[in-house]
């Protein structure tokens, strides 16, 4: 495997700890590891945004957090409150779960009410990354439709998965999201997330995205990996 490709992948990782029992010590170690490796960002629970922002203040790394996570079932008001607090604490990216069950059921007004709250809060302040939870959607057409819906409601990125379901990122789901991105008419980023455990997996997603969007797309402004377990594999290849 190409070491340069592995190093590129490392620079696009949102190094993640969204474990239920995550502690402040865990976050301290996560931030130190991200800095040492040169990842794009860390992704943490909202209650650790302030700590992460302080730890990374003298670096170029971003701080991402999650809202409406992982079930997608929170009320719009609650989503807005957590989003606003995370932004006040220094979040650069808000990864919001699309109410995917409501989307499949056809309740698009409810989905819009959640995404629109986050868009209003983040506008001009942070990236809005919408998790469409592809593993819980029935087919590729629905995945593309969900991604297109997210883009129509202001998504800066579309993201495959929370990593909390039995199926996360797959080549099929990434292809479905790329279809929506290619048709968007404006720059929209992609974040494959969940189940990415080998360097080969990561590089395959890079190549898949580049084949549709071009090599220049593979930059932190438009491509991220949501990952916790793949970094060691990438470092081993990168040398």
N, C-alpha and C positions, 0 to 999 in steps of 0.2 A: 504493500500500500504506500502511496505517496505521502511522505512526511509533511510536505508543504500543505497538502489537502487536510491532513489532521490538524496542523497548526491553525489553518483557517477555521476549521470546525470549532476548535477551542475558543477562538475569539468571538464566536457567535453563541456561546452557551450562556443561558440564564441558569446559573448554578442554584439548585433548588433544595430547600428543606421545608416541606409542607406536611411533615409527620405530626400526628395528633399530639404527641408528647414532646414536641420541640421545646427546648429551653433557651434561655439567653446565652448560656455557655455554648450550646450547639450553634447558635447564630454567630457568635464570636469566631468560632472555628470555621464556619462556612465562609464568612467574609475574608478571613485570612487566607483561606485556600483559594478563593476566587482571585484575590489580588496576586498571589504567588503564581497562579496558572495563567492569568491574563484573560479571564472570561469577559463577556459583555456586561454581565449583571449578576446580581443575586435575586432570588425570588423567595419571599418569606411571608408568613402570616402578617396581617395588618398590625398586630400588637408588637411586632419586631421591626417595623419600618423606621422608627426614630433611631433605634440602636444601630441598624444597618446604615442609615444615612450618615450618622456620626462616624461610624467606623470607616466608611468609604469616602469621607468628605474630601480628602486630598488625593483622590484617584479619579480616573475617568469612568469607573464602573457605575452603572445605573442600579437603582433599587426598584424592583418590581414587587407587587403584592397582588392578592386575589380578593375578589368580592363576589357575593352571591355564590360562594364556593363551599362544597363541591356540588351540591344538589341542584342549584339553579332555582330554588324555591323561595328565596327571600322576597319580601315585599319591596316595591320600589323605594319607599321612604327609607327603609333600613339599609338598602344598597347605597343610597345617596349619602346617608350619614357616615357609613364606614368609608366610602370613597373620599368624602371631604376631610375626614380625620386623617386618612392615609396621605392625602396630598399635603395637609398642614404639617405632617411629620416628615415630609421630604420624598415621597414616592415619585418616581419618574415614569413608571408604567403601571397602569391598572388593568389587570387581567380579570375580566368579568365573564361569568358563565351565562351564556344565553339560556333562558328558560326553555330548555330543549324539549321537555315533555309537553309544555304548552305549544311549542312550535309544531311538533308532530300532530298535536290535536287540532291545529288550525287557529289557535288563539293568538294571533299575531299582534293584536292590540296590547295584550299583556306583555309580550316580549318587547314591543316597542317602548312601553312605559319604563321598563327596566333599563334598556340600553340608552334611551334618551336622557334619563337622569344622570347616567355616568358620562355621557357625551357633554352635557351641559357643565358638569363639574370639571372635567378634564380639559376642555377646550382651551388650547393655548398654554396649558400647564403640564400635560403629561400625555403619553401615548395611551390610547384605549385599545386594548387587545381582547378580542371577543373569543371565548372558548365555546365552540359549537358542540362539543362532546360527540364526535363522530361515531364512536363505538356504540352509542345508544340510538343512532339514527338508522332507519331501515335500509337505506340503499344510497348509492353514490349520488343519485339525482337529488335526494333530500339533503345530503351533505352540501352539495353545491348551492342549493336553494337557501339553506341556512346561512352559509357564508355570504351569499349575495345579500341576504336580508341584513346581516350584520354590517356589511359595507354600506348599504343604503342608509343605515342609521349611524354612520360616522366612524366605523372601525378603522383604526390605523393599521392593525394587524388582525388576521384571523388565525386561530390556534386550534389544533385538532382536539385536545383532550385535557381533562383534569389530572389524568394519571390515577384516578380513583375507581375506575371501572375495569371490567375484565378485558376489554379491548381498547387500546389507545391508538397511537399513530400507526398507520399502515401505508404502504405505497398507494393503495386505492384511495384512502381518505386524503392523503396529501395531494394526489392528482385531482380529486374533486374540488379541494380548496383552491388549487392553482387555476382551475377553470374559471372560478368566480373572480379571482384576482386578475387574471388576464383580460377579463371582460369589464373590469371596473371603470376604466377610463381615467383613473388617477392612481398614484402610487399607493399600494397596500402591501403590508408585510405579511410574512408567513411564519408561523411558529409550530413546527412539529413538536409534540410533547407526549411523554409517557411511553414506556416500553422500548426506549432507545438505549440499548445496553452495550452495543459493540461499535467499534470504530467503523466497521464495514457498513453497519446500519446508517450511521451518521453521514458518511461520505455518499452513500446511495441517495439519501435525501437531498444533499447538496447538488448532486448531479441531476436529479429529477427536477429540482427547481430551476437550475441553470438551463436545462434543455427547453423549458417553457419561457423563462423570463430573461435569460441571458446571464452571463457570468458576473456582470456588475451588480446583479441583484443580491449576490452573496456578501452582504455587508450588514453590520448591526442595525442600520436604519431600516432595513427591509427583510432581514432573516434572523431568526433566533431559534435555538433549540431549548425546549424546556426539559431539563435533565438533571439528575443527581448521580446516576450510576455510570454514565458513559465517560466521565472525565478521565478516570484512570486509564481506560483503554486508549483514549486519544493521546494522552501524554506518553504512553508507552510507544506509540507509533511515531509521535512527533520528535522524540529524542531530546 
